[in-house]
Amino acid sequence: MTRVIDRGAIFAGWVGLGMAVVIALSFELIIAVQSLVFLVALPAGMLIGFYADARSARRRPWWRVLANALYAGLLTGVSLAVLYVGLRLLFIYADTGYRDATQGGPLVCTTGPQCTYLRYLDQAAKGLGPDLSAAGVTDVATFERYLLQEQLNGGLILTGLVAGGALFGGALYGVAGPAARADERGSGEPGQEAAAATGTN
């Protein structure tokens, strides 16, 4: 039975999962600049899509080239989205309202979205954060729905960026990869190579 996804692309998908873990941990926990996750999503997808076809040495047919890239890109993108959203929600639902004395001391709130909501209100009152009333946020319940929708949108955007980048990277390998240059040098004429190897004309 013909395999739709090459073994090399399957391996690349697992590499992409590891890449997603590194990106999420690096930019959400270590550097803690979440916007960087979105900035690196597209180039990360291009890299994993190119790698999927390079690992498989797959240049034709085109549908197999793109299928390899899309598989690796989706596995990477979905993994990154789940990790990104999961870590964001962890911070929200584990928020105890702690603040040091320089920020006014601990917030009086129930652990979870209520504490996060009070943080937003405090920042908005100081002119340091967004005014969420324009988004229809008026209390903790609407704030929680707003946050969940935002995380869902963010996860979908990340998946789309990585998958789109992977398709581009796979197509790039199909057009200009090392194997393409080798074919241009004559590897695309197996009849002549076989004759040379046997010493016949």
C-alpha positions in Angstrom: 0.0 0.0 0.0 1.3 3.4 -0.9 2.3 5.6 2.0 0.7 9.1 1.9 3.1 10.6 4.4 6.8 9.6 4.1 8.6 8.3 7.2 11.0 11.3 7.1 8.0 13.6 7.4 6.6 11.6 10.3 10.0 12.0 12.0 10.0 15.7 11.2 6.6 16.0 12.9 8.1 14.8 16.1 11.0 17.2 15.7 8.4 19.9 15.3 6.7 18.9 18.5 10.0 19.3 20.3 10.5 22.7 18.6 7.1 23.7 19.8 8.0 22.8 23.4 11.2 24.9 23.2 9.4 27.9 21.7 6.5 27.9 24.2 8.8 27.5 27.2 11.3 30.0 26.0 8.9 32.8 25.2 6.2 32.2 27.8 8.3 31.2 30.8 11.9 32.2 30.4 11.7 35.4 28.4 8.0 35.8 29.0 7.2 37.9 25.9 4.2 36.1 24.5 4.1 38.1 21.3 7.4 36.5 20.3 5.6 33.2 20.0 3.6 34.6 17.1 6.6 36.2 15.5 8.6 33.0 15.3 5.6 30.8 14.3 5.8 31.5 10.6 9.6 30.9 10.2 9.4 27.9 12.4 6.7 26.4 10.1 8.9 27.1 7.0 11.8 25.4 8.6 9.8 22.3 9.6 8.1 22.0 6.2 11.4 22.2 4.4 12.9 19.7 6.8 10.0 17.3 6.3 10.7 16.9 2.6 14.5 17.1 2.9 14.4 14.3 5.5 12.2 12.3 3.1 14.2 13.3 0.0 10.8 14.0 -1.6 10.4 16.4 -4.5 7.7 14.8 -6.6 4.8 14.4 -7.0 3.8 17.8 -5.7 0.8 16.5 -3.7 3.2 14.2 -1.7 5.6 17.1 -1.2 2.9 19.3 0.2 1.3 16.5 2.2 4.6 15.9 4.0 5.1 19.5 4.8 1.5 20.0 5.9 1.6 16.9 8.2 4.7 18.2 10.0 3.4 21.7 10.0 0.1 20.8 11.6 1.7 18.6 14.2 4.0 21.4 15.1 1.4 24.1 14.9 -1.2 22.2 17.0 1.4 21.3 19.6 2.5 25.0 19.8 -1.1 26.2 20.1 -1.9 23.7 22.8 1.2 24.6 24.8 0.7 28.3 24.4 -3.0 28.3 25.4 -2.3 25.8 28.2 0.3 27.9 29.8 -1.7 31.1 29.4 -4.7 29.4 31.1 -2.5 28.0 33.8 -1.4 31.5 34.8 -5.0 32.7 34.7 -6.6 29.9 36.7 -3.8 29.7 39.2 -3.7 33.5 39.8 -3.8 34.0 43.6 -3.8 37.8 43.4 -0.3 38.1 44.9 1.4 41.5 44.5 4.3 42.9 46.5 4.1 46.0 48.6 5.4 48.3 45.9 2.3 47.4 43.8 -0.2 47.9 46.6 -0.1 44.5 48.3 -2.1 41.3 47.5 -5.4 41.6 45.8 -8.4 40.4 47.8 -10.0 37.9 45.4 -10.8 34.3 44.7 -8.0 32.4 43.0 -8.5 32.3 39.2 -10.0 34.7 36.7 -11.3 37.1 39.4 -7.8 37.9 40.5 -6.7 38.4 36.9 -9.7 40.6 36.2 -8.8 42.8 39.2 -5.2 43.1 37.9 -6.6 44.3 34.6 -8.8 46.9 36.3 -6.0 48.1 38.4 -3.7 48.5 35.4 -6.4 50.2 33.4 -7.1 52.7 36.2 -3.4 53.6 36.1 -3.4 54.0 32.4 -1.1 51.1 31.9 -3.5 48.5 30.5 -6.3 48.2 28.0 -9.9 49.3 28.8 -11.8 46.0 28.3 -15.3 47.7 28.4 -15.1 48.2 24.7 -15.0 44.4 24.3 -18.1 44.0 26.4 -16.3 43.0 29.6 -18.2 44.2 32.6 -17.6 41.6 35.3 -15.7 38.4 36.0 -18.0 36.2 34.0 -17.7 38.3 30.8 -14.0 38.7 31.4 -13.5 34.9 31.6 -15.4 34.4 28.4 -13.4 37.1 26.8 -10.1 35.5 27.9 -11.2 32.0 26.6 -12.2 33.4 23.3 -8.9 35.3 23.0 -6.9 32.1 23.8 -8.9 30.1 21.2 -8.2 32.8 18.6 -4.5 32.8 19.5 -4.3 29.0 19.2 -6.0 29.1 15.8 -3.7 31.8 14.5 -0.6 30.0 15.7 -1.7 26.8 14.0 -2.5 28.6 10.8 0.9 30.5 10.8 2.9 27.3 11.3 0.9 25.2 8.8 1.1 28.0 6.2 4.8 28.4 6.7 5.3 24.6 6.5 3.6 24.5 3.1 5.8 27.3 1.8 8.9 25.6 3.2 7.9 22.3 1.6 7.3 24.0 -1.8 10.7 25.7 -1.5 12.4 22.4 -1.0 10.5 20.9 -4.0 11.6 23.8 -6.2 15.1 24.6 -5.0 16.3 21.8 -2.7 19.6 20.0 -3.1 18.0 17.2 -4.9 16.6 19.6 -7.5 20.1 20.9 -8.2 21.4 17.3 -8.5 18.7 16.5 -11.0 19.7 19.5 -13.1 23.3 18.1 -13.2 22.1 15.0 -14.9 20.8 12.6 -12.3 17.4 12.8 -14.0 18.7 10.6 -16.9 18.8 7.1 -15.4 19.3 5.4 -18.7 22.6 7.1 -19.4 23.8 6.4 -15.9 23.0 2.7 -16.2 24.8 2.5 -19.5 27.9 4.2 -18.0 27.9 1.9 -15.1 27.8 -1.2 -17.3 30.2 0.1 -19.8 27.7 -0.2 -22.7 26.5 2.5 -25.1 
